[in-house]
Amino acid sequence: MSSWIQRHAVSHQSQLAATAVLSGAAVAGAILGYQAYRRKEAVAELKASIPDVSERHHAEKVRVHFLDAQPRVPQLSKEDERSAALARRAQQGDYDDDLILEQLARNRVFLTDDGLAKLRSSFIIVVGCGGVGSHAAASLARSGVAKLRLIDFDQVTLSSLNRHAVATLADVGTPKVHCIRKRLEQITPWTKFDCRNELFGGSVANDILAPWSFNDSDKGQKPGYVLDCIDNITSKVELLHYCHSHSIPVISSMGAGCKSDPTRVTVGDISESTDDRLSRSTRRRLKVMGVNSGIPVVYSTERPGPGKATLLPLAEDEFSKGEVGELSVLPDFRARILPVLGTMPAVFGYTVANHVICDIAGYPMDYSLGGGQNRDKLYDGIQATLQGLMERLVRTEAGQQIIGLRLPIKKDDIGFIVDEIWRGKSAISGLPSRLPKWEKEGQKYIPLGLGDLVCMTKEEAVVHEKQVLLGGKNVDEVYDEKVIEKVNQRRTEAESYERFR
């Protein structure tokens, strides 16, 4: 070993190579060190530049009227006031964009520069700033949304603290919209907030959902999305109908009350949300107004059961106080406290925000309807249907009944095909539907692979059987190019997934 070192130590080429390696390492170290130094200096400079509160750099203190009452004006701490002063400057452009990009670095590599740019230039409206809306707003701001309009008539209460994203004890009695703005400005000071401490209704929709109104370069920008996080059905229906009729992108959060299973929360069209009571009532009212579908909603398929939370009936002595409607804070608002597990509004809020972030950024969204309970029953039904179909086909081709026919498809294969490959939806219409133990010695079976199975509704399967399987038509005679392309794409996807099963 020592002789090898001695031979190469006198080699001119080895000396040059060693010098090059050492020089490269030194240069790289210098560059990285300089970048780290510049980053540290930039952060230190930013912190040092935060002014003390003065007449020039003041913290906003908002006093608003609420139903002829005066909400408490929060007493800002010194740190809150400094944060508010920094936010005023940042929203006027006095903030290092490199620091913003570094704070959003994880979103940036996920959504790409183009996707993040779309998100940063977007204007989004959140209607309802309670448990669901506060978590949604916080996610949007943390993800880079530059302009947020927050709409809510209510104030933070002590009972809000079990589910609100940012409220603290110090915020109790203050408007929810300003509570959110104050806290989020400490996280993303560059985000511009338009706070509306008022109740949404059809009569004020034109004003509340109007384009961005601040006197800046974005004045006149139309909302890119509206988030319905309202828990009052009348206001919810009015909001959804307005957005649908004015072609404003909207997504609605349905009921998180009395829910406890986060695995049952899903995203789908409002026409599909049959298991959620709030969604069902909303859907019925919208149908009367001519809206049957076209609104994405976040809802839970969890069903009530023994031991689960329910909305208890009012005590008899409450009725003696007068009409039930008079017991509520506002007309048409609930008079009872709805049981809410603090985690569930967050799940709904993050799901709503996730949909909006991906949609605006152009990130692919293809939700699976799998993961719920009672899937075994669904798979059993599909297995029986498939068994019957194959028996009919064999009988037609062989001209006789085949006894003991079994399919080389297991129940977990069906679950894989339905939930993972086809996301629980038909390849033809995109609708969800209700889609085999074999190989015992002496049993007969026919060749059938996972790539031969495609999700369809029962009605579509009947048509396919008559026209293609038994009628002799080619698939391109029955289906358009878009459906065939989707099927081929998913079959390729299934083949690649097979390696990891």
Secondary structure as UniProt FT lines:
FT   HELIX           2..9
FT   HELIX           12..49
FT   TURN            67..68
FT   HELIX           78..91
FT   TURN            92..93
FT   HELIX           97..103
FT   HELIX           105..120
FT   STRAND          123..127
FT   HELIX           131..143
FT   STRAND          147..151
FT   HELIX           158..162
FT   HELIX           169..171
FT   TURN            172..173
FT   HELIX           176..185
FT   TURN            186..187
FT   TURN            189..190
FT   STRAND          192..196
FT   HELIX           202..204
FT   HELIX           205..208
FT   TURN            217..220
FT   STRAND          225..228
FT   HELIX           233..245
FT   TURN            246..247
FT   STRAND          250..253
FT   TURN            257..258
FT   HELIX           262..264
FT   STRAND          265..269
FT   HELIX           270..272
FT   HELIX           277..288
FT   TURN            289..290
FT   STRAND          296..300
FT   TURN            306..307
FT   HELIX           316..319
FT   TURN            320..321
FT   HELIX           324..327
FT   TURN            331..332
FT   HELIX           343..361
FT   TURN            373..374
FT   HELIX           375..398
FT   TURN            403..404
FT   STRAND          405..406
FT   HELIX           411..415
FT   HELIX           416..421
FT   TURN            423..424
FT   TURN            427..429
FT   TURN            441..442
FT   STRAND          444..445
FT   HELIX           450..452
FT   HELIX           458..464
FT   HELIX           465..469
FT   TURN            470..471
FT   HELIX           475..478
FT   HELIX           481..498
FT   TURN            499..500
//
